[in-house]
Amino acid sequence: MKKIVLILFLTLLLTSCYTSPTSIKYFQPVLDIDMKDTLNFSIPLGNDSVWDNDDVDSLYEDLVILENEGLNAYITEIAWEIYDYSDRRREDYTKIFLNPVKVDGKSTDTLSLLFFLSGLSASRLDENDGSKDNVAYGTIRLNIKFYDDYGLTYTSKTFYKYVKAVVK
């Protein structure tokens, strides 16, 4: 009886073993963004010597988009939002591509994207960064929406960069 129990235990133990290694393989494109760490805005003061909605600065920034998994990605939109240190959204914008931008697998593509910051938003950033000194700090969050060769849609991980606005 002991031999039968021992044989059944060993058989059960050996059948539950899995000898080949398991690996994680993505079957979707994975995109990364490479750009400057800080977006520097220079916003002029208005006639009343304070930042308001009429004061604005914009800049074009080159985004280098890298595909890491060797699968084609077709970018349909890029959305960005500027947040203050209290995690309140101050600016947002979505760039929609009517003709999707193709990023081949294991390659890069460079897109130029417009970023802007109004004086009112800069003033609110300045109120929340610790001191009201006409130098505003915040963060920008970028997301990319894209699809693959099979038409499946994805959203990239959120990319974070810093924002700084100063008086011009």
N, C-alpha and C positions, 0 to 999 in steps of 0.2 A: 504494500500500500504506500509506503514511504517513497519507493522508487517511482511509482506512478505520479504522485504529487510533485516530486522533484523534477521529473521529466516534463510534466505539464507546466510547471513554473519556468523552467529553462526555455521551453518552446514559446511560451507567452512572452518572456523577456526578449528572446531573439527576434520574434516576429514584430515586436514594437520598435525595434531599432531602425533607424534611418541612417544609412551610411553616407549618402552623397551630401555635399554641402549645399545649403540653400543660400541664394543671394537675392538682393533686391534689384530688380530691373524695372526701370520706368518704361512704360509704353506710351509716354506722352512727352512732348517737347518741354524742356525746362529752360526758362529764360532768366538771365541775369542782366542787371544794368550797371554800367560803369560811367560815372560822371563826376564832376567836381564835388567835393565834400560839402562845400558851403556856397549857397547862392547869395551873392552880394547885391542888394538893391540900394540905389541912391535916390532918395525921394526928396524933391525940393519942398520947402515950406511954402505955404500959401501966403496970401496978403495979410492974414491975421497972425502969422508966425506960429501956426500950429498945423499939424497934419490933418487934413480932412479928405473927404471923398473925391474932391477935384484933383488932388495931388496923386500922381501914380508914376510908377516906374515899371518898365518891362525889359526883359532881356531874353535873347535866344540862347539856349544851352544845347550843346551836342550831347545826345544820349548814345552811348555805344551799347547795343543790345547783343548779348552773346547767347547762343543756343548750345547747351551742354550735352544733350543726349543723342545727338546724331539724327534727329527727326526734324522735318520741316515744320516751321511755324508760320502762320499767317496772322499778322497783327491787325486787329480791327479798331482798337481804340486804346488810348493811353489817358488815364485820369490822374490828376494830382490835386492835393489838398494841402493847405498851409494851416498848421495848428499852433496855438500858443502853448505855454508851459502848463496851463490849467486844462489842457486837452480839449479846448474849444476850437472848432473850425472857424477860420477867418477868411480864407479864399479857397475857391475850388474851380476846376475847369476840366472839361473832357474834350480831348482831340479825337475826332472820329475820322477814320480813313475809309472813304468810299471804295477805293481800290486797295485791298489789303496789302500790307507790306510783307513780302516773303523774306524770312530769315532761314537760309538753308541750314541743315543739320551740321553741327560742329563748326559754325562760322559766325561772323559778326556782321552787323549792319549799323550804320550811324544815321540817326534821325535828329533833326534840329527841331526843338520844341520851344514854344513861347511860354514864358512864365511872367506873371505880373503881380504886383502888390500895390494896393491903394493906400493912400495916406491914413485913412481911417483904420484900416486893418493893421497897418504898422503901428499906429498909436495904441491900439488895443494889445498888440504884441508887446509893446514897450511897457504898458501898465502891468503886464503879467510876468515880465522877466526879472523882476526884483527891484529895479530902480527906473524912475521916469527921467531918462537922460538923453532922449532923442537917438538912442541906439537900441533897436528892437531885435530880439532873438526869438526864434521859433524853429519848428521842424516842418519839413515837407514830406508827404507820403505819396509815393507813386505806385500805381497798379497798371498792369498791361492785360488787356483781354485779347485772346487769340484763339485760333483753331488749328487743328492738324490736318493731315492729308485725308482723313476720313470724315472731316466735318465736325468732330467733337470739339466743343468750346471749353476753354480753360481761362482761369485768372491766375496771374503770377502771384508770387509772394509779394508782400508789401515791402517796398524799398524806402528807407528813411535817409534823409539828408538834412543838413542844417540850413537855416535861413537867417540872414542878417540884413537889417535895413538901417541906413544912416541918413543924416540930413545932408543934402547936397549943397 
